[in-house]
């Protein structure tokens, strides 16, 4: 599902909490300056553009597929991983990192 950023009208996937184009935060309902520090968020520069990457949130992924009636039961036996997602606001490069805990 697609939603639109209220600040720049860019198309954003429903799962993202921040606009990749203008750094508008849907949870805080404002544009986040890239220099603002948040707990557990790294200060990482894009390898291509050398500008700060924008933290987009923590996403959980798993291996396998849900199959048939017992699909949810099989979810107990799949490998699950959690990653922090960072996006370059200039070139759109996406980087995954393990969460800081």
C-alpha atoms as an extended CHARMM CRD file, in Angstrom:
* protein
*
       101  EXT
         1         1  UNK       CA              0.0000000000        0.0000000000        0.0000000000  PROA      1               0.0000000000
         2         2  UNK       CA              1.2270000000        3.4910000000       -0.8400000000  PROA      2               0.0000000000
         3         3  UNK       CA              0.7850000000        6.7220000000        1.1240000000  PROA      3               0.0000000000
         4         4  UNK       CA              1.7580000000       10.2660000000        0.1830000000  PROA      4               0.0000000000
         5         5  UNK       CA              4.0180000000       12.5730000000        2.1560000000  PROA      5               0.0000000000
         6         6  UNK       CA              2.0450000000       15.6260000000        3.3540000000  PROA      6               0.0000000000
         7         7  UNK       CA              5.1740000000       17.7780000000        3.0030000000  PROA      7               0.0000000000
         8         8  UNK       CA              6.4410000000       16.9560000000       -0.5370000000  PROA      8               0.0000000000
         9         9  UNK       CA              3.7140000000       14.6100000000       -1.9350000000  PROA      9               0.0000000000
        10        10  UNK       CA              6.2520000000       11.8100000000       -2.6190000000  PROA      10              0.0000000000
        11        11  UNK       CA              4.8930000000        8.2570000000       -2.7280000000  PROA      11              0.0000000000
        12        12  UNK       CA              5.9690000000        6.2930000000        0.3710000000  PROA      12              0.0000000000
        13        13  UNK       CA              5.3520000000        2.6450000000        1.2170000000  PROA      13              0.0000000000
        14        14  UNK       CA              2.9970000000        2.1710000000        4.1670000000  PROA      14              0.0000000000
        15        15  UNK       CA              5.6670000000        0.4850000000        6.3550000000  PROA      15              0.0000000000
        16        16  UNK       CA              8.0510000000        3.4740000000        6.3060000000  PROA      16              0.0000000000
        17        17  UNK       CA              7.8690000000        5.9960000000        9.1160000000  PROA      17              0.0000000000
        18        18  UNK       CA              9.8320000000        8.7040000000        7.2720000000  PROA      18              0.0000000000
        19        19  UNK       CA              9.7100000000       10.2280000000        3.8020000000  PROA      19              0.0000000000
        20        20  UNK       CA             12.7860000000        9.2950000000        1.7720000000  PROA      20              0.0000000000
        21        21  UNK       CA             12.6060000000       12.5760000000       -0.1570000000  PROA      21              0.0000000000
        22        22  UNK       CA             12.2290000000       15.3110000000        2.4680000000  PROA      22              0.0000000000
        23        23  UNK       CA             12.7840000000       13.5040000000        5.8240000000  PROA      23              0.0000000000
        24        24  UNK       CA              9.2090000000       14.1250000000        7.0010000000  PROA      24              0.0000000000
        25        25  UNK       CA              8.4810000000       11.9040000000       10.0160000000  PROA      25              0.0000000000
        26        26  UNK       CA              4.9720000000       10.4260000000        9.9940000000  PROA      26              0.0000000000
        27        27  UNK       CA              5.2090000000        9.5960000000       13.7080000000  PROA      27              0.0000000000
        28        28  UNK       CA              6.3820000000       13.0580000000       14.7720000000  PROA      28              0.0000000000
        29        29  UNK       CA              4.4550000000       14.8880000000       12.0130000000  PROA      29              0.0000000000
        30        30  UNK       CA              7.3530000000       17.1800000000       11.1170000000  PROA      30              0.0000000000
        31        31  UNK       CA             10.4810000000       17.3260000000        8.9630000000  PROA      31              0.0000000000
        32        32  UNK       CA             13.4650000000       15.8350000000       10.8000000000  PROA      32              0.0000000000
        33        33  UNK       CA             16.7730000000       17.5880000000       10.3720000000  PROA      33              0.0000000000
        34        34  UNK       CA             19.4720000000       15.0790000000        9.4940000000  PROA      34              0.0000000000
        35        35  UNK       CA             21.7260000000       16.4100000000       12.2530000000  PROA      35              0.0000000000
        36        36  UNK       CA             19.2420000000       15.6740000000       15.0490000000  PROA      36              0.0000000000
        37        37  UNK       CA             20.3780000000       12.8160000000       17.2560000000  PROA      37              0.0000000000
        38        38  UNK       CA             17.9470000000       10.1810000000       18.5270000000  PROA      38              0.0000000000
        39        39  UNK       CA             18.7430000000        7.4050000000       20.9980000000  PROA      39              0.0000000000
        40        40  UNK       CA             19.9060000000        4.2060000000       19.3030000000  PROA      40              0.0000000000
        41        41  UNK       CA             20.3460000000        5.9290000000       15.9300000000  PROA      41              0.0000000000
        42        42  UNK       CA             23.7550000000        5.9640000000       14.2670000000  PROA      42              0.0000000000
        43        43  UNK       CA             25.3360000000        8.9390000000       12.5150000000  PROA      43              0.0000000000
        44        44  UNK       CA             26.3110000000        7.3430000000        9.1880000000  PROA      44              0.0000000000
        45        45  UNK       CA             27.1780000000        9.0440000000        5.9050000000  PROA      45              0.0000000000
        46        46  UNK       CA             26.2120000000        7.7280000000        2.4670000000  PROA      46              0.0000000000
        47        47  UNK       CA             29.1870000000        6.0600000000        0.7830000000  PROA      47              0.0000000000
        48        48  UNK       CA             28.2170000000        7.6310000000       -2.5620000000  PROA      48              0.0000000000
        49        49  UNK       CA             27.0760000000       11.1510000000       -1.6100000000  PROA      49              0.0000000000
        50        50  UNK       CA             28.8940000000       11.6420000000        1.7140000000  PROA      50              0.0000000000
        51        51  UNK       CA             25.7630000000       13.1380000000        3.3410000000  PROA      51              0.0000000000
        52        52  UNK       CA             24.0610000000       11.7850000000        6.4880000000  PROA      52              0.0000000000
        53        53  UNK       CA             21.7690000000        8.7890000000        6.0270000000  PROA      53              0.0000000000
        54        54  UNK       CA             18.2530000000        9.1330000000        7.4410000000  PROA      54              0.0000000000
        55        55  UNK       CA             17.0340000000        6.5360000000        9.9270000000  PROA      55              0.0000000000
        56        56  UNK       CA             13.7700000000        5.0970000000        8.5860000000  PROA      56              0.0000000000
        57        57  UNK       CA             12.9690000000        2.6560000000       11.3810000000  PROA      57              0.0000000000
        58        58  UNK       CA             13.4910000000       -0.8870000000       12.5870000000  PROA      58              0.0000000000
        59        59  UNK       CA             12.0680000000       -3.6320000000       10.3930000000  PROA      59              0.0000000000
        60        60  UNK       CA             11.6300000000       -7.3390000000       11.1180000000  PROA      60              0.0000000000
        61        61  UNK       CA             12.2080000000       -9.9060000000        8.3740000000  PROA      61              0.0000000000
        62        62  UNK       CA             11.8510000000      -13.6670000000        8.3560000000  PROA      62              0.0000000000
        63        63  UNK       CA             12.7640000000      -16.6030000000        6.1530000000  PROA      63              0.0000000000
        64        64  UNK       CA             10.0980000000      -18.8390000000        4.6890000000  PROA      64              0.0000000000
        65        65  UNK       CA              6.5210000000      -18.3650000000        3.5940000000  PROA      65              0.0000000000
        66        66  UNK       CA              3.1320000000      -18.8700000000        5.1570000000  PROA      66              0.0000000000
        67        67  UNK       CA              1.6180000000      -21.9870000000        3.6660000000  PROA      67              0.0000000000
        68        68  UNK       CA             -1.9010000000      -23.2870000000        4.0590000000  PROA      68              0.0000000000
        69        69  UNK       CA             -3.9760000000      -23.4490000000        7.2120000000  PROA      69              0.0000000000
        70        70  UNK       CA             -0.9590000000      -24.1460000000        9.4330000000  PROA      70              0.0000000000
        71        71  UNK       CA              1.0410000000      -21.1930000000        8.0790000000  PROA      71              0.0000000000
        72        72  UNK       CA              1.0010000000      -19.2900000000       11.3680000000  PROA      72              0.0000000000
        73        73  UNK       CA              2.1380000000      -22.4010000000       13.2540000000  PROA      73              0.0000000000
        74        74  UNK       CA              5.1910000000      -22.6800000000       10.9760000000  PROA      74              0.0000000000
        75        75  UNK       CA              6.0520000000      -19.0560000000       11.8240000000  PROA      75              0.0000000000
        76        76  UNK       CA              7.3440000000      -20.3830000000       15.1650000000  PROA      76              0.0000000000
        77        77  UNK       CA             10.1420000000      -22.2560000000       13.3920000000  PROA      77              0.0000000000
        78        78  UNK       CA             11.4700000000      -19.6630000000       10.9500000000  PROA      78              0.0000000000
        79        79  UNK       CA             14.6010000000      -17.5800000000       11.3430000000  PROA      79              0.0000000000
        80        80  UNK       CA             13.7120000000      -13.9760000000       12.2380000000  PROA      80              0.0000000000
        81        81  UNK       CA             16.0160000000      -10.9900000000       11.9700000000  PROA      81              0.0000000000
        82        82  UNK       CA             15.6150000000       -7.3520000000       12.9020000000  PROA      82              0.0000000000
        83        83  UNK       CA             17.4220000000       -4.5470000000       11.0520000000  PROA      83              0.0000000000
        84        84  UNK       CA             17.6440000000       -0.7650000000       11.2710000000  PROA      84              0.0000000000
        85        85  UNK       CA             17.0030000000        0.7850000000        7.8600000000  PROA      85              0.0000000000
        86        86  UNK       CA             18.8550000000        3.9190000000        6.7320000000  PROA      86              0.0000000000
        87        87  UNK       CA             18.1430000000        5.8200000000        3.4940000000  PROA      87              0.0000000000
        88        88  UNK       CA             20.1850000000        8.4260000000        1.6190000000  PROA      88              0.0000000000
        89        89  UNK       CA             17.8570000000       11.3890000000        0.9270000000  PROA      89              0.0000000000
        90        90  UNK       CA             19.8860000000       12.3390000000       -2.1720000000  PROA      90              0.0000000000
        91        91  UNK       CA             20.5350000000        9.1130000000       -4.1240000000  PROA      91              0.0000000000
        92        92  UNK       CA             18.0240000000        6.7410000000       -2.4530000000  PROA      92              0.0000000000
        93        93  UNK       CA             20.6290000000        4.1600000000       -1.3990000000  PROA      93              0.0000000000
        94        94  UNK       CA             19.3000000000        1.8740000000        1.3420000000  PROA      94              0.0000000000
        95        95  UNK       CA             21.5240000000        0.3530000000        4.0360000000  PROA      95              0.0000000000
        96        96  UNK       CA             20.6570000000       -2.2320000000        6.6870000000  PROA      96              0.0000000000
        97        97  UNK       CA             22.3840000000       -2.4460000000       10.0730000000  PROA      97              0.0000000000
        98        98  UNK       CA             21.8460000000       -4.6120000000       13.1260000000  PROA      98              0.0000000000
        99        99  UNK       CA             20.0880000000       -2.6380000000       15.8880000000  PROA      99              0.0000000000
       100       100  UNK       CA             22.0970000000       -0.9690000000       18.6420000000  PROA      100             0.0000000000
       101       101  UNK       CA             21.0470000000       -2.7260000000       21.8530000000  PROA      101             0.0000000000
